[in-house]
Amino acid sequence: MTWPSGETAFVTGAASGIGLGIARALVARGARVALVDLDAHKLAAAVGELTAAGGSVAAVELDVSAADRWADAADRVEAALGPVSILVNNAGVISGAPMTGTTLESWRRHFRVNADGQFLGTSTFLPRFLERGGRAHLLNTASMAGLMPVPGVGAYSASKFAGVGLSLALREELRDTDVAVSVLCPGTVSTGMVAADATGEHPAGADPDRVGEQVVEALEAGRFWIPTHGDFEPIVAALHREIEQAFRDTDDRHGPDPSTQLMLGGIDPVDRMLRPETAR
């Protein structure tokens, strides 16, 4: 078998939903998988299922927003399963409320899990990937709500836009390395975050196992963008047309931006333009 067979993956939010779907797909491709989650009961069930299917897996209880626990979790996984070369920053939370009804604690909770968790996973494993060399892959789960406005979930949407921004920056920073980056932008997927229909009989959204298969196929192919539902394309395209029109309508009263010229010339404007005290 080819990559990712024999690789070790660290998958957060892996006890259910999309995370478990990705873990199942990775195991089916011959990868060793650390299932990372806060729910010990669901973790045990997932480990039992995947072990029975012949997978090499381990359970890790971890709050992804706990900065002081990441290094130990990484060390324990690598001691048990071998060096991690695939990081799936998938854990996330969502709650619905208009911005006028969103508390500061709810806002911060979304960012602690959805944004800080991805930063902490990246800052823990990316230095290991670069030091070891060889092929590695980093995937962040964002959302269609990280690409387009979704009213009623402003805190969630803002935190998922952060994940898209992080992934785009990482892609640029890692272009000359063997570390690939992907960003998963799911539409509606049948997970614990999504309620069933009015009858309670039919779960809403895509099958998370099919999403997991799609994700692993995209990782194998080295694709950056992984949307789950093509139906969203007209909505996202309309938003981008609106942005493009805004640029056409600008009168450029401030004159040319020197950072743009540097970027078009392949030069990093951050190193060239920021004052040293600002860059630190």
Secondary structure as GFF3:
##gff-version 3
##sequence-region A 1 280
A	DSSP	beta_strand	8	12	.	.	.	ID=ss1
A	DSSP	alpha_helix	17	28	.	.	.	ID=ss2
A	DSSP	beta_strand	32	37	.	.	.	ID=ss3
A	DSSP	alpha_helix	40	52	.	.	.	ID=ss4
A	DSSP	beta_strand	57	61	.	.	.	ID=ss5
A	DSSP	three_ten_helix	67	69	.	.	.	ID=ss6
A	DSSP	alpha_helix	70	81	.	.	.	ID=ss7
A	DSSP	beta_strand	84	89	.	.	.	ID=ss8
A	DSSP	three_ten_helix	99	101	.	.	.	ID=ss9
A	DSSP	alpha_helix	104	110	.	.	.	ID=ss10
A	DSSP	pi_helix	111	116	.	.	.	ID=ss11
A	DSSP	alpha_helix	117	132	.	.	.	ID=ss12
A	DSSP	beta_strand	136	141	.	.	.	ID=ss13
A	DSSP	three_ten_helix	144	146	.	.	.	ID=ss14
A	DSSP	alpha_helix	154	173	.	.	.	ID=ss15
A	DSSP	beta_strand	179	185	.	.	.	ID=ss16
A	DSSP	alpha_helix	208	221	.	.	.	ID=ss17
A	DSSP	beta_strand	225	227	.	.	.	ID=ss18
A	DSSP	three_ten_helix	230	232	.	.	.	ID=ss19
A	DSSP	alpha_helix	233	249	.	.	.	ID=ss20
A	DSSP	alpha_helix	258	264	.	.	.	ID=ss21
A	DSSP	alpha_helix	269	273	.	.	.	ID=ss22
A	DSSP	alpha_helix	276	279	.	.	.	ID=ss23
###
